Amino acid sequence: MKLVAQSAPYIRKPVSVKRMMLDVLIALAPVLLFACIQNGWNGIYVVLISVAAMLVIELVCHMFIKWPSGMKFKELFSKEGFLKVKQQYTINNIIAPLISAIIYALILPAGCNWYVVLIGAVFGMLIGKMIFGGLGSNIFNPAATGRVFVGVCFGSKLIYGQGGVDVAASGTPLAIVKGNLGMVGQALSEYSLLDLFLGQIPGSMGEVCALLILVGAVYLFVRRSADLRACLSMIGSFAIITLVVSIVAYCVWNNQVNSIGDAPAVVQPWNYKWNVFDLFMYEMLSGGLLFGAVFMITDPVTSPTTKFGRIAFGAMAGIITALVRYCGAYPEGVAFSILIANMFAPAMDHLMRGKANTYNWKQILGLSLVMIVICLIVGFSVASQVQIGGVA
């Protein structure tokens, strides 16, 4: 056996890194086109600023990281110096930041202030990627890094509904039910499940249309350019917790309605009917869960290399997303969950070192026990939040 030294991503299939990244761009194209058409110039300039910033940061940092030995700075401006630097720069150094830039733009609301987009793009590339050595060396997802940074620092500047969607009725779907899932009946009167599926709702530009995200997912998985394990484990873990949450919330809500009896003055403001399926699908189609599971958690550079490692990686992201959404202060937690999972990816690979790259009953049992504990924690938290008419 011949051992070959190479940098991440480590791909165990007859597929080139270049082809995989091109497939990701193709899968992103319908979502990007939808975002630009729906939001017009308010969406287009966000994408343009993000792309320009990340491409420039990648180029400048790569020049210093791969600086030819013995070459002086003034030689860079000569033809010979430029050719030396160019030899170290490949098409992958263009496609990779282009993907990160598009993803970063799509998880922002349309109409963001230009400096917010620029600062987040620069921070995401510098701190999330280039500080670790550039392409293939980063442990954090650059798009998620930039999004979390601007969300924390410029949260008041991220105003949803400045694009092409009519949001006069209310805020984003997740904002309506945050802290009180019993509000889902009223929320569904404003945004139907079909609206959620087709993207006729306010929110981050690329996260609203579940249909086009699923189209991109099918293309990626058919082409084998994304790992199905991490994607399905993230969606599956979140779905299990959400199903428990939906059952608990409905039981509590229905019990409170029945206890009020015939008191129309109290019940009337809350006279919206819903069931477990309504809440479950509302939560699954809202926010950035699907987008993050298809285009972010599947990043081969920032995810583990082992089979069970990727399952645990996706499950961790799904669990943290649910904890933030149902128990935290933010209505959405996909970017946070992906960054936290990124931190544990090297540890997951280390724990699997020297072991068979497969699954066993101990691993499945351990993951199942974690899911049970999380479901209990989230279930009790949600039970205390469901309210009738604004009164617990």
Phi, psi and omega in degrees: 000133179256124179269131181244124178281127178207164181262164178296157004281145179266110187249119181261055178201157182285058181227132180280155178298321180299315181294321178298316181291324176295322177297321178297319177298318179295318179294328179283339187303312180298320180294317179296316180297317178299316181297318182289320180291316183291322185258352178064217182298329179299333177266324184295317184290332175296316179295316183296316179297316180298314181296313181299315183296313184289324177294319180293315180298318178300315182295310184296312181294322180296324179300319182282325180293318182258029183299125181301136181299130177085354181276130179276159185298322182293339179290340181300329184274004175262164181296319181295317180295320179297320180293325178296317179291322182297329180297333181271357186249120183247176179296332178295332178285354175257315183293318183300308178293333177295318177296313180300320182294318180293316179298316179300316180296322184286342177262015172251153174285149176295149177084012177300149173301139186300324182288333175293314178299315182296312182298316179296320179294316180295315180297316181300318181285317183290307186275327182277338186225298192292331180294339179269355179121002175092207187306123177086356184248347185283150177255345180251147176286119184300320181294316179294322179299311179296321181292317179294321181298311181288332178294323179282317186274328185232038183303322181289344180273346182270085183260122180274148177096017178267002180268225186261009182263135178283112182238034181293334185288316186195193180270203180291157181305316181290328180293329182294318186261002181298124178086350180202089183294344176296346178284359185298329177299314178293323180297320180291340175285342179260319179231112179284167177298328177293321176299318179296320183289325184264356175086020179269053183217159174283155179156188176298146193304317186263358186261355190273327186266096181295327181301310183289329176295318179292326175298315177297323179296316179300317180298314181297317184284327175294320179280354181059037180258005176215150182275123184287332185296308182298319181297307183292324180291326177293312180293319182295315180296318178295321182295320179297313179296319181294325177296316177298316179299318182295319179294313180297313182298319181292318180298316180294314181298314181295322178294321179291322178296316181293327181288336179287324178075219183266069177238080186302332181295332180265319186284327187308315179295347185241025187274058178239122183271139175206166180226183184299318181298319179302310182293319180300310181290326178300315180289323181291325184268349181269156175073197187258020183302305184296317180298315180295322181290329183272315190252348185243313181290340182273002178302117185290340181284319187260009179246161179297165182258347183266160183296304180292329177302319180287328175294313178296323179299310179294321179296319178299316179296318179295320180295314181294323176301316179294319180298317180293317184292319187262338184238345185266185182274338182266145177288340183226148183217021184294311181297318177299314184295322180292319179294319179295318177296324177303322181297329184267353182301313178299323179294323178296318177295322180295319180294332181269000183296132179081358180256161179297137182279067182208192181249155172219170187294330179294319179294315180295318179296316179300316179294323180294319179296320177299317180297320180297315179298315180296319179299319178296316181298311182292322180299313178296322179296316181292324181300329180275353184261333184294129186226157175247123176060026177084005180242126181292000000 
